[in-house]
């Protein structure tokens, strides 16, 4: 699973009563949009250098890294083919047009990896594009209906059924028009064979055994379609170079959500942040023991927390580099692996920093009282994100409601996501304050974290409160405002933190949300979200001032380009 952190991504699953047939898909082709509107779409993404300190690696590791980036580059043309069967032809046509508008069309096409604007509910922006982005992507025949697929699957032997609904086979038609299974290794051989070769060359270069193991097993998976061993090796990876290359997320398959898209995140481990995390982790039980809730709701013995890695991106490709940039991800998705080995959360620190500079800083200049602006800091921003992630593991989880054993997720049902996100955000602030008061964290963080949180609230709710994180942030923002911790100057519409009230207000709200979770009360959660998970006029007015702030970044991978040549092939 990915988080994008700018939350522009709509996770809405549209329910179509009738799946469009092939001819319907093409009936109303996308209109060529004007140059100005194309430019506006491109300008939503601020070009930004994303780089990492490669020179600190020993020479052999640098060479291995270059090979891994070379392999990762192959995920771009592969993913291009997965998005839409017409993508390669369209890319070729666009590349031939050297006029200024032609170059802008190609630019917008590259950002979106296709002719549909991912920020605008996949609205087409190029002539010749189908009016609707095919939900089947290029994983299934475009004229196949859900019904045809289901009937076919039922007729298959069990092992084939699993493949049909599995991650690693596309569905095609034989010459008679019958549906058939084609393994990824065959469908994408043109890219997977050279990628496997490069990963194996990198495995020979690196001195780190866990990296060698992952690269070798992942290369084997590209020809066997069995990713289990390499997913396990990924969980055990402990090296300066931390790559993630392969078929992972299923968002692109909007028909069933079965088929994985290829992506690459080639990253370097951030040693300083990793040690900060380790320092935090040592205080988790102490935090739990001091949560501002009734003692009986605290957990006297916390279980182990899923590992978190902080890394800097050197290069991303494929599904990992289209539209809004991924800020963090949780993998693997294969339940066979997560049952045995758990999953790992990877936080892309330099991507988050780029978003902070290009998006949050301009927002601050439009919404925050002038005298507070110098208190905005990336360190406070990122430290709170780390705290948020760790806090998901704290507080009530397994519950007894009456005689019945249950858990918070089951009790809160559809409200769980926004509520749990709000809990992690507010308890994250409370936890940092606790560690500051104990002298574990620098006192300087105190002012910075509240001001930075206030400013970043506007970023979170900017794209609406229908998404879990945006709704959770609106809830916190409104309750803290009512409690006097946040204030708006009616004349200027600028916001500020009341330093004399914020600490107690945060502790009160932490206790309130954690108690609702401990009671497993759906009704109380519903009431809170209905009353506070809304956009009030002051906030809406502030959001209206953010129109010209970019939505996300368009990364330029300068460190990767210095060690590995960009591909020319499509
Ligand atoms: Zn969260």
Boltz pocket constraint, residues with backbone or C-beta under 6 A from the ligand:
constraints:
  - pocket:
      binder: B
      contacts: [[A, 388], [A, 389], [A, 392], [A, 420], [A, 421], [A, 424]]
      max_distance: 6.0
